[in-house]
Amino acid sequence: MPVFKVFLRILKKYRIVMFMYIAIFVSLSIGLIKFDKQDTGFEAERLTISVSDLDQTAASKALIAYISAYNEIAAPIIGKDAVLDQLYFRSVDLVLTIEEGYAERLAAGETEPLLTDYRVPDSYSAALFDAQLERYLTAVSGYLVSGLEINAAAQKALETAKPQIAVETLQDEKTTAGTVGNGMIGYFRYLPYILIGVLVSAISPTVLVLMSKEIRNRMNCSAISTSSQTAQISLGIIVVSLGVYALLTGIAALLFGSDFWTWNSWYVNLNSLVFMLFCTVLTMFLSQTAPNTLVLNMIVTTANLLLCFLGGVFVPQEFLSETVLRFSRFLPTYWYVRGLYLATGYNGEPWNATDYAMCVCLQLGFAIALFCITLLIARNKRQTQSNA
Amino acid sequence: MLHEFKYSLLTQLREKQSLFWLFCFPLLLSTAFYSAFGNLYEDHEVFQTIPIAVVAQTENEWFSMALESVSEGEDALFAVTEADRAEAETLLQDKRVEGIVFVGKTLSLTVRGSGVAPSILQSFLEQYAVQEAVIKDIAAQQPERLDVVMAAMSQDLNCLKTEPLTQGSMDPYAHYFFALLAMVAMMGSSRGLQASVSNQANLSPIGARKTVSPIHKFQCVAAHTLSSFLVQSLSMCVCISYILFVLRVDMGERIAMLYVAGLAGTLTGVAMGYCIGAIPGLSETVKVGISIGVTLGSSLFSGLYVAEIKAAIMTSCPLLNDINPTAVVVDLFYCLSMYEDYDRFLQKLLILGIMTLVFLFAGFLMTRRKRHASL
């Protein structure tokens, strides 16, 4: 199989690009494992609050103890610019200052201004903090009016303000497919970007070299028939695609251990295998249509970014607007991500075999449609060349 | 020199590939950013009344009053739907409410999962439960003070004063657009690199041709660098205009200054490319590799891919943000969008100006008085 061998030899030139893509992806995936946690029902949101205590009394310390029971406390931030920077990048959710004389004025029944804060205006985090603070201060003022002195009232409020409400999560009648770690979901969610990047950036330029006029002419006057050449090139594309897919799946198995060997992981793998098929066809399509590697790079970069941004690969689908999602339904990446969510029970997504099958079939449909177009273009090209 | 300038400009504008990277790529990327991040802040961070369902299993007048008080008016905390258990669960399953409050002997809450909205609902219920506990506690110990305590606890407490911080939008996703513009500015390095390479006889045939022509080398280099700056500036202005007027991303009110920031960044990008192109002993391919690597690497650290990276550097090693030209350009846009005065903007502009001068001077030093006996 000389053409197949040549294909692999040319591909070797692009191995650095391929491994660079894979190495970056794997490094990011290792980072994702850090955030790997199972969804275990309801957990109250914890804000990050920077607190400056200018009062330094037992009452102000009790307030800090209360805040820290429900939030993460960050170090005081000095300077308005630094506060703005930290709030803008959400390094902190709120910057609170307990003013000097807080305990004294609270004991005297004065309310303003005991505390000052900087916050993201009209945000959910600010509303949550307001609710938390009001709960504590109402209890303190109640105990103060009852006749307790400020430190005792603050201490008593701290004890009373502990959570008492039972919170349950809804037991869905339709069971989810089970849950796997967020790290593995993240890995497979980003997989389309890498598959498109690796396969198209490495395979398409290789095919373009084989399709160039001089090489094509040389092959045509050899003893190998055109159909055999096409078959060998196709075999090369399929072998490399499967190799890349096996490598990425193997890495997932190593990284996610027990999560990877659950039964829903097989659905995840089937979903990604079908998407790999689409990528392979996309590679063939671009090899037929791109005039040279420079144009190919432009098309790949643009197509990859658009497919991934609009399909919900980079930004989870639940964050995309309805208008974008309506358009995304015409992209295979959308159905890939939907299939992944169904297979992993992401965000409480209920398992539905019909929906999952539809997601896989639609990806397959995109691949078949693109394959037909590719065959048509290839035939037209051949006819044009033979006429010329 | 004008002749040089004209043809260098025409050459750059006639390259289809460069036109794609100059105009189409930034517009496509900003459209992709907008489709992904455009509504995230409004939809997921700005507070909107939380829809909840209430299942009344027993009569609880106090709780009904408390709930009513926070469910009225324009800035209501909750929008309440009264329902029976089955209806309420359907509403929760269909994501039409954030939680179900069961009002029985005690209060209980059912939610779909974690999140800020369910946490706010939980906190509200806790507040009611705490008030109840305090009243019971005081009723047991000092029943004579109960009326005063209840009156005090039903008063609105205004202990917290919120200080205004900025007139600008606190949308953190706007950062991705700042970083994108900074990347466009740094993409000018490939133009600057061409200006440098096409004037070096040992690197390009056109450089060899120019070296033997009677025109002064400085004029050649200056004309090419200026035309590169002009072309890249055009790309920058188109991109800023597209983000501001087509996508309508909120980048503040000082629109003219945004263009100034973009042009300053572009000049630094072109100067950086010129400097890289002037490094002796490297082939053009290696120089192109360095230029792309520096552009993408500095964009990574300026938060183009993950905004938190810039925030982390800002906290742990702020100096890195000051020596990374892309991060400085991002800061220019950020300052204009967020700060009311120009102090920090001018400080960043000065840093960028110094970087530009260093790049140009270094590039000039490395290319001047080069003679070749043979090529």
Contacts between the chains, C-beta under 8 A, distances in Angstrom:
chain1	res1	chain2	res2	distance
A	39	B	113	6.6
A	39	B	114	7.8
A	41	B	113	7.0
A	41	B	114	7.8
A	42	B	111	5.4
A	42	B	113	6.3
A	42	B	114	5.6
A	42	B	118	6.5
A	42	B	122	7.9
A	43	B	114	4.7
A	44	B	114	7.6
A	44	B	119	4.7
A	44	B	122	5.9
A	44	B	123	7.7
A	45	B	114	6.8
A	45	B	115	6.7
A	45	B	116	4.8
A	45	B	119	3.9
A	80	B	165	7.1
A	81	B	339	7.6
A	81	B	344	6.7
A	83	B	165	6.8
A	84	B	165	5.5
A	84	B	166	5.9
A	84	B	338	6.1
A	84	B	339	7.7
A	85	B	311	7.8
A	85	B	314	6.2
A	86	B	311	7.9
A	86	B	315	7.9
A	87	B	165	6.8
A	87	B	170	7.0
A	88	B	170	6.2
A	88	B	172	6.1
A	88	B	175	7.8
A	88	B	334	7.7
A	88	B	338	6.6
A	89	B	172	6.2
A	89	B	175	7.5
A	89	B	307	6.6
A	89	B	308	7.0
A	89	B	310	7.2
A	89	B	311	3.5
A	89	B	314	7.2
A	90	B	172	5.8
A	90	B	311	7.9
A	91	B	311	5.4
A	91	B	315	6.6
A	106	B	159	7.5
A	111	B	157	5.7
A	111	B	158	5.4
A	111	B	159	4.9
A	112	B	158	5.6
A	112	B	159	6.7
A	112	B	161	6.9
A	113	B	159	7.3
A	113	B	160	7.7
A	113	B	161	4.1
A	114	B	159	4.2
A	114	B	160	7.5
A	115	B	159	5.6
A	115	B	160	4.7
A	115	B	161	7.1
A	116	B	160	7.3
A	116	B	161	4.8
A	116	B	162	7.4
A	116	B	163	5.7
A	117	B	160	6.1
A	117	B	161	7.6
A	117	B	162	5.6
A	117	B	163	7.1
A	118	B	162	7.4
A	118	B	163	5.6
A	118	B	165	5.2
A	119	B	162	6.0
A	120	B	45	7.0
A	120	B	170	4.8
A	121	B	162	7.8
A	121	B	170	6.8
A	122	B	46	5.5
A	122	B	47	5.1
A	123	B	45	5.4
A	123	B	46	6.5
A	123	B	47	5.9
A	123	B	170	7.8
A	124	B	45	6.5
A	124	B	46	8.0
A	124	B	47	5.2
A	124	B	116	4.1
A	124	B	117	6.6
A	124	B	120	6.9
A	125	B	45	7.9
A	125	B	116	6.5
A	126	B	47	7.3
A	127	B	47	5.0
A	127	B	77	7.1
A	127	B	120	5.5
A	128	B	116	5.8
A	128	B	119	5.6
A	128	B	120	5.0
A	128	B	123	6.2
A	130	B	160	7.4
A	131	B	77	8.0
A	131	B	120	5.7
A	131	B	123	3.9
A	131	B	124	5.6
A	131	B	127	6.4
A	132	B	123	5.4
A	133	B	159	7.8
A	133	B	160	6.4
A	134	B	127	6.0
A	134	B	157	6.4
A	135	B	123	6.5
A	135	B	126	5.7
A	135	B	127	3.9
A	135	B	130	5.3
A	137	B	157	5.1
A	137	B	159	5.8
A	138	B	127	6.7
A	138	B	130	6.9
A	138	B	131	6.0
A	138	B	134	7.7
A	138	B	153	5.3
A	138	B	157	6.6
A	139	B	130	5.3
A	139	B	131	7.5
A	139	B	134	5.2
A	141	B	152	5.3
A	141	B	153	6.5
A	141	B	155	7.7
A	141	B	157	6.6
A	142	B	131	7.4
A	142	B	134	4.3
A	142	B	135	7.4
A	142	B	138	6.8
A	142	B	149	5.1
A	142	B	152	6.2
A	142	B	153	4.6
A	143	B	134	6.8
A	143	B	138	7.7
A	144	B	152	7.7
A	145	B	145	7.0
A	145	B	148	5.4
A	145	B	149	5.0
A	145	B	152	4.1
A	145	B	153	7.8
A	146	B	138	4.8
A	146	B	141	7.7
A	146	B	142	5.6
A	146	B	145	5.1
A	146	B	148	7.9
A	146	B	149	5.3
A	147	B	142	6.7
A	147	B	145	6.5
A	156	B	137	7.9
A	157	B	134	7.8
A	160	B	130	5.7
A	160	B	133	5.1
A	160	B	134	5.8
A	160	B	137	6.9
A	161	B	126	7.5
A	161	B	130	5.2
A	163	B	122	7.8
A	163	B	126	5.8
A	164	B	126	6.5
A	164	B	129	4.5
A	164	B	130	7.5
A	164	B	133	7.1
A	165	B	107	5.8
A	165	B	108	6.6
A	165	B	109	5.7
A	165	B	122	6.1
A	165	B	125	4.6
A	165	B	126	5.5
A	165	B	129	5.8
A	166	B	106	7.6
A	166	B	108	4.6
A	166	B	109	7.1
A	167	B	108	7.6
A	167	B	109	4.7
A	167	B	110	7.6
A	167	B	111	6.4
A	167	B	118	7.8
A	167	B	122	5.8
A	168	B	108	7.1
A	168	B	109	7.2
A	168	B	110	4.9
A	168	B	111	7.7
A	169	B	110	7.2
A	169	B	111	6.1
A	169	B	112	6.7
A	169	B	113	6.0
A	170	B	89	6.5
A	170	B	92	5.4
A	170	B	93	6.6
A	170	B	110	5.7
A	170	B	111	7.1
A	170	B	112	5.5
A	172	B	93	6.7
A	294	B	17	5.1
A	295	B	17	7.4
A	298	B	17	7.1
A	298	B	20	5.0
A	298	B	21	7.6
A	298	B	24	7.8
A	298	B	25	7.6
A	301	B	25	7.1
A	302	B	24	7.5
A	302	B	25	7.1
A	302	B	28	5.4
A	305	B	28	7.0
A	305	B	29	6.4
A	305	B	32	5.3
A	306	B	28	6.9
A	306	B	32	5.8
A	309	B	32	3.9
A	309	B	33	7.4
A	309	B	35	6.0
A	309	B	36	4.8
A	310	B	32	7.1
A	310	B	35	5.8
A	310	B	36	7.7
A	314	B	36	6.2
A	315	B	36	4.1
A	315	B	37	7.0
A	315	B	40	7.6
A	319	B	36	7.7
A	319	B	40	5.6
A	319	B	43	7.6
A	319	B	44	6.6
A	320	B	35	7.3
A	320	B	36	6.7
A	321	B	35	7.8
A	321	B	38	6.9
A	321	B	39	4.7
A	321	B	43	7.4
A	324	B	35	4.8
A	324	B	36	7.7
A	347	B	113	7.5
A	348	B	112	6.2
A	348	B	113	6.0
